[in-house]
Amino acid sequence: MIRFTIPGNHKDPRGNPKPYLRTTQRGKWGDAYQDYVDWKVYVLKCAMETGVWRGIQRLKTDVKLLSQYDRKIRLDVIIYLVGLVHGDPENIRKGIIDAIFPPKMATDIEDEYLDDKNVMGNVNFFYVENQAPHTVVEIQRIETGAKLLWD
């Protein structure tokens, strides 16, 4: 299992994490979108600083070698929030997935692309008063052992 912690958010180590932001092409020029991009870069930076990024890349490579029916990754988050004003916990998890497993771009030439449709998992959250908000991310490959009907 790969595990790392994201302290606060990219603007404030004592701030709550940022949720996923749905955008259109036009919306990508606004301040809210740039703030979301900065959050995703911060998530990746936290993974790199804790030394787990190579493990994540290795996991993604290993899973791509599996049958397309057996490619499953579990990404669970435990969110420690301060106060009652925060993003939806499921959308916070989605934003973290969006950072680690970015959507396929038209310029990607890889035949076997691994995106967030291969990721499942849970989210749990707690309210804390005596500690800084943070998010614990746990990632692991799921062994499905699925057999196809025609095998």
C-alpha positions as a Markdown table, in Angstrom:
| # | Residue | x | y | z |
|---|---|---|---|---|
| 1 | Met | 0.0 | 0.0 | 0.0 |
| 2 | Ile | 1.1 | 3.5 | -0.8 |
| 3 | Arg | 0.3 | 6.1 | 1.8 |
| 4 | Phe | 1.0 | 9.9 | 2.0 |
| 5 | Thr | -0.4 | 12.9 | 3.7 |
| 6 | Ile | -1.5 | 16.3 | 2.2 |
| 7 | Pro | -1.3 | 19.0 | 4.8 |
| 8 | Gly | -4.0 | 21.7 | 4.5 |
| 9 | Asn | -4.1 | 23.1 | 1.0 |
| 10 | His | -1.8 | 24.9 | -1.4 |
| 11 | Lys | -2.6 | 28.3 | -0.1 |
| 12 | Asp | -2.8 | 27.7 | 3.6 |
| 13 | Pro | -1.4 | 24.7 | 5.7 |
| 14 | Arg | -4.2 | 25.3 | 8.1 |
| 15 | Gly | -6.9 | 25.4 | 5.4 |
| 16 | Asn | -9.2 | 22.7 | 4.3 |
| 17 | Pro | -8.5 | 20.7 | 1.1 |
| 18 | Lys | -10.0 | 21.8 | -2.2 |
| 19 | Pro | -12.8 | 19.9 | -4.0 |
| 20 | Tyr | -12.9 | 18.9 | -7.6 |
| 21 | Leu | -13.9 | 21.7 | -10.0 |
| 22 | Arg | -15.9 | 20.9 | -13.1 |
| 23 | Thr | -15.1 | 23.2 | -15.9 |
| 24 | Thr | -15.8 | 23.9 | -19.6 |
| 25 | Gln | -13.2 | 25.1 | -22.0 |
| 26 | Arg | -14.3 | 28.7 | -21.4 |
| 27 | Gly | -14.1 | 28.1 | -17.6 |
| 28 | Lys | -10.4 | 27.2 | -17.8 |
| 29 | Trp | -9.5 | 30.9 | -18.0 |
| 30 | Gly | -10.9 | 31.9 | -14.7 |
| 31 | Asp | -9.3 | 32.3 | -11.3 |
| 32 | Ala | -11.2 | 29.4 | -9.8 |
| 33 | Tyr | -9.8 | 27.0 | -12.4 |
| 34 | Gln | -6.2 | 28.2 | -11.8 |
| 35 | Asp | -6.7 | 27.8 | -8.1 |
| 36 | Tyr | -7.8 | 24.2 | -8.8 |
| 37 | Val | -4.8 | 23.5 | -11.0 |
| 38 | Asp | -2.5 | 24.9 | -8.2 |
| 39 | Trp | -4.2 | 22.5 | -5.8 |
| 40 | Lys | -3.6 | 19.5 | -8.1 |
| 41 | Val | 0.1 | 20.5 | -8.4 |
| 42 | Tyr | 0.3 | 20.7 | -4.6 |
| 43 | Val | -1.2 | 17.2 | -4.3 |
| 44 | Leu | 1.5 | 15.8 | -6.7 |
| 45 | Lys | 4.2 | 17.8 | -4.8 |
| 46 | Cys | 3.1 | 16.2 | -1.5 |
| 47 | Ala | 3.3 | 12.7 | -3.1 |
| 48 | Met | 6.8 | 13.5 | -4.4 |
| 49 | Glu | 8.1 | 15.0 | -1.2 |
| 50 | Thr | 7.0 | 11.9 | 0.8 |
| 51 | Gly | 8.9 | 9.6 | -1.6 |
| 52 | Val | 5.8 | 7.7 | -2.8 |
| 53 | Trp | 5.6 | 9.1 | -6.4 |
| 54 | Arg | 7.9 | 6.4 | -7.8 |
| 55 | Gly | 5.6 | 3.8 | -6.2 |
| 56 | Ile | 2.5 | 5.4 | -7.7 |
| 57 | Gln | 4.2 | 5.4 | -11.2 |
| 58 | Arg | 5.2 | 1.7 | -10.7 |
| 59 | Leu | 1.7 | 0.8 | -9.7 |
| 60 | Lys | 0.2 | 2.5 | -12.7 |
| 61 | Thr | 2.7 | 0.7 | -15.0 |
| 62 | Asp | 1.9 | -2.7 | -13.4 |
| 63 | Val | -1.8 | -2.2 | -13.7 |
| 64 | Lys | -1.6 | -1.2 | -17.3 |
| 65 | Leu | 0.0 | -4.6 | -18.1 |
| 66 | Leu | -3.1 | -6.4 | -16.8 |
| 67 | Ser | -6.2 | -7.3 | -18.9 |
| 68 | Gln | -8.4 | -4.3 | -19.3 |
| 69 | Tyr | -11.0 | -6.2 | -17.3 |
| 70 | Asp | -8.7 | -6.6 | -14.3 |
| 71 | Arg | -7.3 | -3.1 | -14.0 |
| 72 | Lys | -8.5 | -1.8 | -10.7 |
| 73 | Ile | -6.9 | 0.6 | -8.2 |
| 74 | Arg | -8.2 | 1.5 | -4.8 |
| 75 | Leu | -7.7 | 5.1 | -3.6 |
| 76 | Asp | -9.1 | 5.9 | -0.2 |
| 77 | Val | -8.9 | 9.2 | 1.6 |
| 78 | Ile | -9.3 | 10.2 | 5.2 |
| 79 | Ile | -10.0 | 13.9 | 5.5 |
| 80 | Tyr | -9.4 | 15.8 | 8.8 |
| 81 | Leu | -11.4 | 19.1 | 8.4 |
| 82 | Val | -11.5 | 22.3 | 10.5 |
| 83 | Gly | -14.8 | 24.0 | 10.8 |
| 84 | Leu | -18.0 | 23.4 | 9.0 |
| 85 | Val | -17.2 | 25.3 | 5.8 |
| 86 | His | -15.5 | 22.9 | 3.4 |
| 87 | Gly | -15.9 | 21.1 | 0.1 |
| 88 | Asp | -17.9 | 17.9 | -0.3 |
| 89 | Pro | -15.6 | 15.0 | 0.9 |
| 90 | Glu | -16.4 | 13.0 | -2.2 |
| 91 | Asn | -15.4 | 15.9 | -4.4 |
| 92 | Ile | -12.2 | 16.3 | -2.5 |
| 93 | Arg | -11.4 | 12.7 | -3.2 |
| 94 | Lys | -12.3 | 13.2 | -6.9 |
| 95 | Gly | -9.9 | 16.2 | -7.0 |
| 96 | Ile | -7.0 | 14.1 | -5.6 |
| 97 | Ile | -7.8 | 11.3 | -8.2 |
| 98 | Asp | -7.8 | 14.0 | -10.9 |
| 99 | Ala | -4.3 | 15.0 | -9.9 |
| 100 | Ile | -2.8 | 11.5 | -9.7 |
| 101 | Phe | -4.7 | 10.0 | -12.6 |
| 102 | Pro | -5.3 | 12.9 | -15.1 |
| 103 | Pro | -7.8 | 12.6 | -17.9 |
| 104 | Lys | -6.5 | 11.4 | -21.2 |
| 105 | Met | -5.6 | 14.2 | -23.5 |
| 106 | Ala | -6.0 | 14.2 | -27.3 |
| 107 | Thr | -2.2 | 14.4 | -27.6 |
| 108 | Asp | -1.6 | 11.1 | -25.6 |
| 109 | Ile | -0.4 | 8.4 | -27.9 |
| 110 | Glu | -0.3 | 5.6 | -25.4 |
| 111 | Asp | -2.6 | 2.7 | -26.5 |
| 112 | Glu | -3.3 | 1.4 | -23.0 |
| 113 | Tyr | -4.1 | 4.5 | -21.0 |
| 114 | Leu | -4.9 | 4.3 | -17.3 |
| 115 | Asp | -7.3 | 7.0 | -16.2 |
| 116 | Asp | -9.7 | 7.5 | -13.3 |
| 117 | Lys | -12.3 | 5.1 | -14.5 |
| 118 | Asn | -10.0 | 2.3 | -13.1 |
| 119 | Val | -10.0 | 3.9 | -9.7 |
| 120 | Met | -12.5 | 3.1 | -6.9 |
| 121 | Gly | -12.4 | 3.6 | -3.2 |
| 122 | Asn | -13.9 | 5.3 | -0.1 |
| 123 | Val | -13.8 | 8.6 | 1.7 |
| 124 | Asn | -14.1 | 9.2 | 5.4 |
| 125 | Phe | -13.9 | 12.5 | 7.2 |
| 126 | Phe | -13.6 | 13.9 | 10.7 |
| 127 | Tyr | -13.8 | 17.3 | 12.2 |
| 128 | Val | -10.7 | 18.2 | 14.3 |
| 129 | Glu | -10.1 | 21.2 | 16.6 |
| 130 | Asn | -6.6 | 20.6 | 18.1 |
| 131 | Gln | -4.7 | 19.8 | 14.9 |
| 132 | Ala | -4.2 | 21.2 | 11.4 |
| 133 | Pro | -6.4 | 19.9 | 8.6 |
| 134 | His | -4.9 | 17.2 | 6.5 |
| 135 | Thr | -5.8 | 14.5 | 4.1 |
| 136 | Val | -4.4 | 10.9 | 4.2 |
| 137 | Val | -4.3 | 9.2 | 0.9 |
| 138 | Glu | -4.0 | 5.4 | 0.6 |
| 139 | Ile | -3.5 | 3.7 | -2.9 |
| 140 | Gln | -3.3 | 0.1 | -3.7 |
| 141 | Arg | -3.9 | -2.3 | -6.6 |
| 142 | Ile | -6.9 | -4.5 | -6.3 |
| 143 | Glu | -6.6 | -8.2 | -7.3 |
| 144 | Thr | -10.0 | -8.9 | -8.8 |
| 145 | Gly | -9.3 | -12.3 | -10.1 |
| 146 | Ala | -12.2 | -11.9 | -12.4 |
| 147 | Lys | -12.8 | -14.6 | -15.0 |
| 148 | Leu | -14.5 | -13.8 | -18.3 |
| 149 | Leu | -17.5 | -16.0 | -19.2 |
| 150 | Trp | -15.8 | -17.2 | -22.4 |
| 151 | Asp | -12.5 | -18.2 | -20.7 |
